[in-house]
Amino acid sequence: MAVDIPSKLSTYLGRIGDLYYYDSASQALKDVLVWLNNTHPKQQPNVVMPTYESSSLYKTTLASGYVPKFYEIYDGCRFDLEEIKNLIDENTRAILVIHYFGQPADILPLRQLADRTGKYLIEDCALSLAGSVNGIPLGAIGDCSIFSARKMLTLPNGGILVMSSKNETFKPKYEGRAKSTSSLLYLLLSRLKYVYFMLTGSADPLHIAKLPKSGHIDPKAKQVLEVKEMSRLSRFWLDRIHLRKQVLKRRKNYLRLLEAIKEFPFVKPLRNDPPQDWTPYTLPIRVSSGDRDAVRARLLEHGVACGCGWPESPYDPKHKRARELAGEILELPVHPLMTLRQLNSIPLALRDFYSDQAEGAKRGSNHHEHSDVRGN
């Protein structure tokens, strides 16, 4: 059952719980974790969390005074409920689950596990927005949920914490407010970049398209994260974004790309059957045979900068399946600022790459045959 999408994000999230606005989703997570342990202190509290995640989540966990306990992530970004169950101990304060790339996780069994064990369930919706599981809105299943206005609504900054009604004692502990001047600069640059690609027809003669930087983590170093309230400019802009249009544009771009890449045998979408009621962050594909970075570079030549999940993960070497994901995932952008020509340039870039690969293989085969003839 599809969830109704209103025009304002605050209306949509307000149906789920109480809203608090932060400079980033990571800061919202820290505020929750610190509050959670203050209510029932543990000397070494831990969070059971996926090993395939951003370094910012890892750093936030450490900055909050917690020990992360990692569970494996398998193909399709699935997890093993029994593995999570075995990781829980008396010092576990929370279980964290991620809706990867906007695709709903199998969260309902995890909700039942959290209820049986008396643990707090944190729903990471930083790469999600409007969507549902069995008719329940994403963000309403956890005891709290975290959304990223910066990632999903292309804002300069901004994270939103949604607390369920049973968290009556929670009060945000802001240490200041993010500056609107920084937000304004980022906002202007992102919109100028959009105009630039409109004018150049998705070409990039000035080479302004840059690959997103990968995170890093030094688990031995002390992590510090200041908790700030969302800037006034970001909050003002957030209240004026038309949520339904943003969601429908992302879904439309995703389906257009999903259809366009079906002809390429060297890429495989993470999901071939996207559910009707979800909002994609990107279109994640798996590029095998060690070609991910080469494909990413070819797309950049066409003016398309693609993310690649979290190549810095997994954080526990024993998690081999997550390591495979970290080396193969490529995220095709579907955000609302993508121009039609940029979208169309993605299959063109993939076709060029595939043609070059086929031609290279053909030349190699011919060279091998000629070598055999000379050898004979």
Backbone hydrogen bonds, N-H to C=O, Kabsch-Sander energy under -0.5 kcal/mol:
donor,donor_aa,acceptor,acceptor_aa,energy
12,Y,8,K,-1.7
13,L,9,L,-3.0
14,G,10,S,-1.9
15,R,11,T,-0.7
15,R,12,Y,-0.8
16,I,13,L,-1.6
17,G,13,L,-1.6
18,D,163,M,-2.6
20,Y,161,L,-1.9
22,Y,159,G,-3.4
23,D,228,K,-2.2
28,A,24,S,-1.4
29,L,25,A,-2.1
30,K,26,S,-2.2
31,D,27,Q,-2.2
32,V,28,A,-1.9
33,L,29,L,-2.6
34,V,30,K,-2.7
35,W,31,D,-2.0
36,L,32,V,-2.9
37,N,33,L,-2.1
38,N,34,V,-1.7
39,T,35,W,-1.5
40,H,36,L,-1.1
46,N,91,N,-2.2
47,V,67,V,-1.8
48,V,94,A,-2.3
49,M,47,V,-0.7
49,M,69,K,-2.4
51,T,71,Y,-2.4
53,E,51,T,-1.1
57,L,54,S,-0.6
58,Y,54,S,-1.3
59,K,55,S,-3.0
60,T,56,S,-2.3
61,T,57,L,-2.2
62,L,58,Y,-2.1
63,A,59,K,-2.9
64,S,60,T,-1.4
65,G,62,L,-1.7
66,Y,61,T,-2.2
67,V,45,P,-2.3
69,K,47,V,-2.9
70,F,68,P,-0.5
71,Y,49,M,-2.0
74,Y,78,R,-3.1
77,C,74,Y,-1.6
78,R,74,Y,-0.7
78,R,75,D,-0.7
81,L,79,F,-0.7
84,I,80,D,-1.8
85,K,81,L,-2.3
86,N,82,E,-2.0
87,L,83,E,-1.0
87,L,84,I,-0.7
88,I,84,I,-1.0
88,I,85,K,-0.6
92,T,89,D,-1.5
93,R,46,N,-2.5
94,A,46,N,-1.1
95,I,120,Y,-2.9
96,L,48,V,-3.0
97,V,122,I,-2.3
99,H,124,D,-2.1
100,Y,98,I,-1.2
102,G,99,H,-1.6
103,Q,100,Y,-2.8
107,I,105,A,-2.1
111,R,107,I,-2.1
112,Q,108,L,-1.9
113,L,109,P,-2.0
114,A,110,L,-2.5
115,D,111,R,-2.0
116,R,112,Q,-2.3
117,T,113,L,-2.2
118,G,114,A,-1.0
119,K,114,A,-1.9
120,Y,93,R,-1.4
122,I,95,I,-3.1
122,I,120,Y,-0.6
123,E,121,L,-0.5
123,E,144,C,-2.6
124,D,97,V,-3.1
124,D,122,I,-0.7
125,C,123,E,-1.0
125,C,146,I,-2.2
128,S,125,C,-2.1
132,S,277,D,-1.9
133,V,136,I,-2.5
136,I,133,V,-2.1
138,L,131,G,-2.0
140,A,137,P,-2.2
143,D,121,L,-2.4
144,C,121,L,-1.3
145,S,162,V,-2.2
146,I,123,E,-2.1
147,F,160,I,-2.8
148,S,125,C,-0.6
149,A,147,F,-0.6
149,A,158,G,-1.3
150,R,158,G,-1.7
152,M,148,S,-2.2
153,L,149,A,-1.6
155,L,149,A,-1.1
158,G,23,D,-2.5
159,G,22,Y,-2.4
160,I,147,F,-2.6
161,L,20,Y,-2.9
162,V,145,S,-2.9
163,M,18,D,-2.5
163,M,161,L,-0.6
164,S,143,D,-2.0
167,N,164,S,-1.8
168,E,166,K,-0.8
170,F,167,N,-1.3
175,E,227,V,-4.0
178,A,229,E,-2.7
183,S,179,K,-1.3
184,L,180,S,-2.7
185,L,181,T,-1.9
186,Y,182,S,-2.0
187,L,183,S,-2.4
188,L,184,L,-2.5
189,L,185,L,-2.3
190,S,186,Y,-2.3
191,R,187,L,-1.9
192,L,188,L,-2.4
193,K,189,L,-2.0
194,Y,190,S,-1.5
195,V,191,R,-2.1
196,Y,192,L,-2.5
197,F,193,K,-2.1
198,M,194,Y,-1.7
199,L,195,V,-2.4
200,T,196,Y,-2.0
201,G,197,F,-0.6
201,G,198,M,-0.5
202,S,197,F,-2.3
203,A,200,T,-1.1
207,H,204,D,-1.4
221,A,218,D,-1.7
228,K,226,E,-0.7
229,E,176,G,-2.6
230,M,21,Y,-0.8
235,R,231,S,-2.3
236,F,232,R,-2.4
237,W,233,L,-2.7
238,L,234,S,-2.8
239,D,235,R,-1.8
240,R,237,W,-1.3
241,I,237,W,-0.5
241,I,238,L,-1.0
243,L,7,S,-3.3
243,L,241,I,-1.0
244,R,6,P,-0.5
246,Q,242,H,-1.8
247,V,243,L,-2.6
248,L,244,R,-2.6
249,K,245,K,-2.1
250,R,246,Q,-2.0
251,R,247,V,-2.3
252,K,248,L,-2.3
253,N,249,K,-2.6
254,Y,250,R,-2.4
255,L,251,R,-2.4
256,R,252,K,-2.1
257,L,253,N,-2.2
258,L,254,Y,-2.9
259,E,255,L,-1.8
260,A,256,R,-1.7
261,I,257,L,-1.9
262,K,259,E,-0.9
264,F,261,I,-1.6
267,V,264,F,-1.1
268,K,286,R,-1.5
270,L,284,P,-2.6
278,W,276,Q,-0.9
281,Y,101,F,-2.1
282,T,101,F,-0.7
283,L,332,L,-2.7
285,I,330,L,-2.9
286,R,268,K,-2.7
287,V,285,I,-0.6
287,V,328,E,-2.4
288,S,266,F,-1.0
288,S,286,R,-0.6
291,D,288,S,-1.4
295,V,291,D,-2.7
296,R,292,R,-2.4
297,A,293,D,-2.0
298,R,294,A,-2.0
299,L,295,V,-2.2
300,L,296,R,-1.8
301,E,297,A,-1.6
302,H,298,R,-0.8
302,H,299,L,-0.8
303,G,300,L,-2.0
304,V,299,L,-2.2
305,A,303,G,-0.6
306,C,304,V,-0.6
307,G,331,E,-0.7
308,C,309,G,-0.5
313,S,310,W,-1.9
319,H,316,D,-2.1
320,K,318,K,-1.5
323,R,319,H,-1.2
324,E,320,K,-1.8
325,L,321,R,-1.9
326,A,322,A,-2.5
327,G,323,R,-1.2
328,E,324,E,-0.8
328,E,325,L,-1.1
329,I,325,L,-2.5
330,L,285,I,-2.6
331,E,307,G,-2.7
332,L,283,L,-2.5
332,L,330,L,-0.7
334,V,281,Y,-0.6
338,M,335,H,-2.1
343,L,339,T,-2.2
344,N,340,L,-2.5
345,S,341,R,-1.6
346,I,342,Q,-0.8
346,I,343,L,-0.8
348,L,344,N,-1.1
349,A,345,S,-2.4
350,L,346,I,-2.2
351,R,347,P,-2.5
352,D,348,L,-2.3
353,F,349,A,-2.3
354,Y,350,L,-2.6
355,S,351,R,-2.5
356,D,352,D,-2.4
357,Q,353,F,-2.4
358,A,354,Y,-2.5
359,E,355,S,-2.7
360,G,356,D,-2.6
361,A,357,Q,-2.3
362,K,358,A,-2.1
363,R,359,E,-2.5
364,G,360,G,-2.1
365,S,361,A,-2.1
366,N,362,K,-2.5
367,H,363,R,-2.4
368,H,364,G,-1.9
369,E,365,S,-2.2
370,H,366,N,-2.5
371,S,367,H,-2.1
372,D,368,H,-2.0
373,V,369,E,-2.0
374,R,370,H,-2.5
375,G,371,S,-2.3
376,N,372,D,-2.0
